[in-house]
Amino acid sequence: MKRRRFLFLVVAGSLAACGQPAATGWSGYAEGDYVYLAAPIAGRLDRLAVRAGDQVRQGAPLFALDALAEQAAADEAQARVKASDAQAENIAKGRRPEELAVIRAQLEQARAQAVLARSAWQRQKELVDRGFVSAAQLDSAAATLRQADAKVAELENALRVATLPARNDERVAAQAQAESARQSLRQSEWRVAQKQQSAPTDAQVAEVFYRQGEYVAAGQPVLSLLPPGSLKARFYVPEDQLAQISLGQGVRLSCDGCGEPVAARISRIGTAPEFTPPVIYSNAQRARLVYLVEARPEPAAAVRLRPGQPLDVAVDPAAQKGRP
């Protein structure tokens, strides 16, 4: 009789439990969104200004790689800029005053020669008119006069050209070459700047992966930072419980030594199912088809969490009521 009564109570209790929803709760862990600092150019680690655990302010120097080759390339580019600018400026001008003085002196000499040639031609013409000399001598004097006049015209044109700048196409080409040199300098200066990395924001140095003197490949992180507010909770919700959560919904995060539960809001719900990862040590959730969910804690309370810390996640009834 007692055995029948006991079985009745067990069955009744089971039926009553099936009629009520079970408390919603999931297992998860805290994770940080780390910022990995690397240089896009390879080099030897010359200076390491921080250690793991240090707090750094935005703009604080973190590390520097050997930049001797890049600095030399920047100096070379700077010299090419000066040379190109000087060449472009020179093309935009005429000849130097000294060169113009030489052409003017040659022009004066040619004019004097032309005056003498004209006088000689005039004398020969008078002698031919009187019949004292042959016409051939007059032709020779006329040729000498034409040659002297042509020399004067040549030097006058040369003096006019010497006062002019280069042709427009040549000036454009020189200016383009100067601009190309400046852009090459910008690239060299960028490469020098990339060898020294500073903190992009206030953060804690999480890990340092290299030591001073070691060679760092291009793009390989030298250290990682954990900025404030970058902690999040990751937990896995079984497929049949997805209807109980939504983006923006409030949850409570509990952990050993955290004191009061930490308030958080769901910021991501996975779009594809997966099997419970081995990091979730829960017999109840083992081998279930689950969805990854992330929740962002309130910034003021997030300082109580540590990356990798196991968490118990539950729906926040107070936040649930305020949710639209």
C-alpha positions as CSV (number, residue, x, y, z in Angstrom):
1,M,0.0,0.0,0.0
2,K,2.8,2.4,0.9
3,R,4.6,1.4,-2.3
4,R,1.5,2.3,-4.4
5,R,1.1,5.6,-2.7
6,F,4.8,6.4,-3.3
7,L,4.5,5.6,-7.0
8,F,1.4,7.8,-7.2
9,L,3.1,10.7,-5.7
10,V,6.1,10.3,-8.0
11,V,3.9,10.2,-11.1
12,A,1.8,13.1,-9.9
13,G,4.9,15.1,-9.3
14,S,6.3,14.3,-12.7
15,L,3.0,15.3,-14.4
16,A,2.9,18.6,-12.4
17,A,6.6,19.3,-13.5
18,C,5.7,18.7,-17.1
19,G,2.9,21.2,-16.9
20,Q,5.2,24.0,-15.7
21,P,8.0,25.6,-17.7
22,A,11.5,24.8,-16.5
23,A,13.7,27.6,-15.3
24,T,15.7,29.0,-18.3
25,G,19.4,28.9,-17.8
26,W,22.5,28.2,-19.9
27,S,26.2,27.7,-19.4
28,G,28.8,30.0,-21.0
29,Y,32.0,31.9,-20.5
30,A,33.3,35.4,-20.7
31,E,35.4,36.4,-23.7
32,G,37.2,39.6,-24.7
33,D,37.3,41.3,-28.0
34,Y,41.1,41.8,-28.3
35,V,42.9,44.3,-30.4
36,Y,46.0,42.7,-32.0
37,L,48.7,45.3,-32.8
38,A,51.0,44.5,-35.7
39,A,53.2,46.3,-38.2
40,P,52.5,45.8,-41.9
41,I,56.2,45.7,-42.5
42,A,58.6,43.1,-41.2
43,G,61.6,43.9,-39.1
44,R,63.5,43.3,-35.9
45,L,61.8,44.3,-32.7
46,D,64.0,47.2,-31.5
47,R,61.9,48.6,-28.6
48,L,59.1,47.1,-26.5
49,A,57.6,49.8,-24.2
50,V,55.0,47.7,-22.3
51,R,54.5,44.5,-20.5
52,A,51.5,42.2,-20.1
53,G,49.1,43.6,-17.6
54,D,50.1,47.3,-18.1
55,Q,47.4,49.9,-18.5
56,V,48.1,52.2,-21.5
57,R,46.5,55.4,-22.6
58,Q,45.5,56.2,-26.2
59,G,48.5,57.3,-28.2
60,A,51.0,55.7,-25.8
61,P,54.0,54.1,-27.7
62,L,53.9,50.3,-27.6
63,F,56.7,49.0,-29.7
64,A,59.1,49.9,-32.6
65,L,60.7,47.8,-35.3
66,D,64.1,48.5,-36.9
67,A,63.4,51.2,-39.5
68,L,67.0,51.9,-40.8
69,A,66.2,50.8,-44.4
70,E,62.9,52.7,-44.4
71,Q,64.4,55.9,-43.1
72,A,67.2,55.7,-45.7
73,A,64.5,55.3,-48.4
74,A,62.7,58.3,-47.0
75,D,65.8,60.4,-47.1
76,E,66.5,59.4,-50.7
77,A,62.9,60.3,-51.6
78,Q,63.3,63.7,-49.9
79,A,66.4,64.3,-52.0
80,R,64.5,63.4,-55.2
81,V,61.7,65.8,-54.2
82,K,64.2,68.6,-53.9
83,A,65.8,67.8,-57.2
84,S,62.5,67.6,-59.0
85,D,61.2,70.8,-57.5
86,A,64.4,72.6,-58.5
87,Q,64.2,71.2,-62.1
88,A,60.5,72.3,-62.4
89,E,61.4,75.8,-61.1
90,N,64.4,76.0,-63.4
91,I,62.2,75.1,-66.5
92,A,59.8,77.8,-65.6
93,K,62.5,80.5,-65.9
94,G,64.5,81.8,-68.8
95,R,68.3,81.7,-69.1
96,R,70.5,83.1,-66.4
97,P,71.6,86.8,-66.7
98,E,75.1,85.7,-67.5
99,E,74.0,83.6,-70.4
100,L,71.8,86.4,-71.6
101,A,74.8,88.8,-71.4
102,V,76.8,86.4,-73.6
103,I,74.1,86.3,-76.3
104,R,73.7,90.1,-76.2
105,A,77.5,90.5,-76.7
106,Q,77.4,88.2,-79.7
107,L,74.4,90.1,-81.0
108,E,76.3,93.4,-80.8
109,Q,79.3,91.8,-82.5
110,A,77.0,90.5,-85.3
111,R,75.4,94.0,-85.8
112,A,78.9,95.6,-86.1
113,Q,79.8,93.0,-88.7
114,A,76.6,93.7,-90.5
115,V,77.4,97.5,-90.5
116,L,80.8,96.8,-92.0
117,A,79.3,94.4,-94.5
118,R,76.8,97.0,-95.6
119,S,79.5,99.7,-96.0
120,A,81.6,97.3,-98.0
121,W,78.7,96.5,-100.3
122,Q,77.9,100.2,-100.7
123,R,81.5,100.9,-101.8
124,Q,81.5,98.0,-104.2
125,K,78.2,99.2,-105.7
126,E,79.7,102.7,-106.3
127,L,82.8,101.2,-107.9
128,V,80.7,98.9,-110.1
129,D,78.6,101.9,-111.2
130,R,81.8,103.7,-112.2
131,G,83.1,100.7,-114.0
132,F,86.2,100.3,-111.8
133,V,85.4,96.8,-110.5
134,S,83.5,93.8,-111.9
135,A,79.9,92.9,-110.9
136,A,81.2,89.7,-109.4
137,Q,82.9,91.6,-106.6
138,L,79.6,93.4,-105.9
139,D,77.8,90.0,-105.7
140,S,80.4,88.8,-103.2
141,A,79.9,91.9,-101.0
142,A,76.1,91.4,-101.2
143,A,76.4,87.8,-100.1
144,T,78.6,88.9,-97.2
145,L,76.0,91.5,-96.2
146,R,73.1,89.0,-96.3
147,Q,75.1,86.6,-94.2
148,A,75.8,89.3,-91.6
149,D,72.1,90.3,-91.5
150,A,71.1,86.7,-91.1
151,K,73.5,86.3,-88.2
152,V,72.0,89.4,-86.5
153,A,68.5,88.0,-87.0
154,E,69.6,84.6,-85.6
155,L,71.0,86.1,-82.4
156,E,68.0,88.4,-81.9
157,N,65.8,85.4,-82.0
158,A,68.1,83.5,-79.7
159,L,68.0,86.3,-77.2
160,R,64.2,86.4,-77.4
161,V,64.0,82.6,-76.8
162,A,66.5,82.8,-73.9
163,T,64.2,85.1,-72.0
164,L,61.2,82.7,-72.3
165,P,60.4,79.8,-70.0
166,A,60.2,76.2,-71.3
167,R,57.3,75.1,-73.4
168,N,54.0,74.4,-71.6
169,D,54.3,70.6,-72.2
170,E,57.8,70.6,-70.7
171,R,56.6,72.5,-67.6
172,V,53.7,70.2,-67.1
173,A,56.0,67.2,-67.4
174,A,58.4,68.7,-64.9
175,Q,55.6,69.4,-62.4
176,A,54.2,65.9,-62.8
177,Q,57.7,64.5,-62.1
178,A,58.0,66.6,-59.0
179,E,54.5,65.5,-57.8
180,S,55.6,61.9,-58.4
181,A,58.6,62.4,-56.2
182,R,56.5,63.9,-53.4
183,Q,54.1,60.9,-53.5
184,S,57.1,58.5,-53.3
185,L,58.2,60.5,-50.2
186,R,54.8,60.0,-48.7
187,Q,55.0,56.3,-49.2
188,S,58.5,56.2,-47.6
189,E,57.4,58.3,-44.6
190,W,54.3,56.0,-44.2
191,R,56.6,52.9,-44.0
192,V,58.8,54.6,-41.4
193,A,55.7,55.5,-39.3
194,Q,54.3,52.0,-39.5
195,K,57.4,50.6,-37.8
196,Q,56.3,52.3,-34.6
197,Q,52.9,51.4,-33.2
198,S,51.0,53.2,-30.5
199,A,47.8,52.4,-28.5
200,P,44.7,53.1,-30.6
201,T,42.6,53.5,-27.4
202,D,42.8,53.2,-23.6
203,A,43.3,49.5,-22.8
204,Q,45.1,46.9,-20.9
205,V,48.0,45.0,-22.4
206,A,46.7,41.4,-22.5
207,E,49.6,39.5,-24.0
208,V,53.0,40.2,-25.5
209,F,54.1,37.7,-28.1
210,Y,57.6,38.8,-29.0
211,R,60.7,40.0,-27.1
212,Q,63.1,42.7,-28.0
213,G,65.6,41.6,-30.6
214,E,63.3,39.0,-32.2
215,Y,62.4,39.2,-35.9
216,V,58.7,39.9,-36.5
217,A,57.0,39.0,-39.8
218,A,54.8,41.5,-41.6
219,G,51.3,41.6,-40.2
220,Q,52.3,39.3,-37.2
221,P,50.8,40.7,-33.9
222,V,53.4,41.8,-31.4
223,L,50.9,42.2,-28.6
224,S,47.2,42.2,-27.8
225,L,45.1,44.8,-26.0
226,L,41.8,44.5,-24.1
227,P,40.0,47.8,-24.3
228,P,37.4,48.7,-21.7
229,G,33.9,47.4,-22.5
230,S,35.2,44.7,-24.8
231,L,34.1,41.8,-22.6
232,K,31.1,39.8,-23.6
233,A,29.4,36.6,-22.5
234,R,29.2,33.7,-24.9
235,F,26.7,30.9,-24.3
236,Y,24.8,28.3,-26.2
237,V,21.0,28.0,-26.4
238,P,19.4,24.8,-27.4
239,E,17.3,24.9,-30.6
240,D,14.0,24.4,-28.7
241,Q,14.6,27.4,-26.4
242,L,15.4,30.0,-29.1
243,A,11.9,31.3,-28.9
244,Q,12.7,32.5,-25.3
245,I,15.3,35.0,-26.4
246,S,15.7,37.9,-28.7
247,L,18.2,40.7,-29.6
248,G,18.3,43.3,-26.9
249,Q,16.8,41.0,-24.3
250,G,18.2,41.4,-20.8
251,V,20.0,38.5,-19.1
252,R,21.9,37.9,-15.9
253,L,25.5,36.6,-15.7
254,S,26.6,34.7,-12.6
255,C,30.0,33.5,-11.8
256,D,32.1,32.3,-8.8
257,G,33.3,35.3,-6.8
258,C,31.3,37.9,-8.9
259,G,28.9,38.7,-6.2
260,E,25.6,40.0,-7.5
261,P,24.7,38.9,-11.1
262,V,26.0,41.1,-13.8
263,A,23.3,42.6,-16.1
264,A,23.8,42.2,-19.8
265,R,21.8,42.4,-23.0
266,I,21.9,39.9,-25.9
267,S,23.8,41.4,-28.8
268,R,24.0,38.5,-31.2
269,I,22.2,35.3,-31.9
270,G,23.9,32.8,-34.2
271,T,22.4,32.2,-37.6
272,A,23.5,28.5,-37.9
273,P,23.2,25.7,-35.4
274,E,26.2,23.7,-34.1
275,F,26.9,21.1,-31.5
276,T,27.8,22.2,-28.0
277,P,31.5,22.9,-27.9
278,P,33.7,21.0,-25.4
279,V,34.4,24.3,-23.6
280,I,30.9,24.1,-22.1
281,Y,31.3,21.5,-19.3
282,S,27.7,20.5,-18.8
283,N,26.3,17.0,-19.0
284,A,22.8,18.4,-19.5
285,Q,23.9,20.2,-22.7
286,R,26.3,17.6,-24.1
287,A,25.8,16.8,-27.8
288,R,22.8,19.1,-28.2
289,L,22.1,21.1,-31.3
290,V,22.6,24.7,-30.0
291,Y,23.0,28.3,-31.3
292,L,25.7,30.6,-30.2
293,V,24.5,33.7,-28.4
294,E,26.5,36.7,-27.2
295,A,25.5,39.3,-24.6
296,R,27.2,42.5,-23.7
297,P,27.3,43.4,-20.0
298,E,26.8,46.9,-18.6
299,P,30.2,48.7,-18.7
300,A,30.2,49.5,-15.0
301,A,29.7,45.9,-14.1
302,A,31.8,44.3,-16.8
303,V,35.0,45.0,-14.7
304,R,34.0,42.1,-12.5
305,L,34.4,39.6,-15.3
306,R,37.5,38.0,-16.6
307,P,38.1,36.5,-20.1
308,G,37.6,32.7,-20.0
309,Q,35.6,32.8,-16.7
310,P,32.7,30.2,-16.7
311,L,29.3,31.8,-16.5
312,D,25.8,30.9,-15.7
313,V,23.3,32.8,-17.9
314,A,19.7,33.3,-17.1
315,V,16.9,35.5,-18.4
316,D,16.5,38.7,-16.4
317,P,12.8,38.9,-15.4
318,A,13.0,42.6,-14.7
319,A,14.6,43.4,-18.0
320,Q,12.2,41.0,-19.7
321,K,9.2,43.1,-18.5
322,G,10.6,46.3,-19.8
323,R,11.4,44.8,-23.2
324,P,9.0,45.8,-26.0
